[in-house]
Amino acid sequence: MRFGDSIRRDVVGERLKVTNVDETLDEAAWEIFKKYADQDFSFVDCTSSAWLRQHPDSEVFAFDEDFLWMGFTPFQG
């Protein structure tokens, strides 16, 4: 709950940006999902990956190694 509250505060404070999925992002995510069908990636992970590929200056904050496997460097804090 504290983590979720801090994210909501940061969004309000404009430190974080909430992005809604549009058709282009959804299609890119679907292509990644199909490409890695042999892996256990969620569609949400694939959507995040597609967004990150469109915004290469962004950092990944994740609790699993899926993004490492996809070639992203996680946020180091």
C-alpha positions, 0 to 999 in steps of 0.5 A: 500500500505504501508503495502504491501510495508513493507512486500515486503521489509521484504521478500527481507530482509529475515525477512519473507518467501514466501512459495509456495503451493505444492501438500502435503500442498494443500491436507492438506488444502483440508482436513481442508476445508472439516473438517470445511465445516460448517464454513465460512473459505476460502480455503486460511485460510485453506491453512495457517492453514495447513502450520502453523500446519507443522511449529508450531513455527510460529506465525499468523498475521490475522485480523479475528478470524478464526485462533483463532477458529482453535486453533492458537494464533495470533501474539501479536507484 
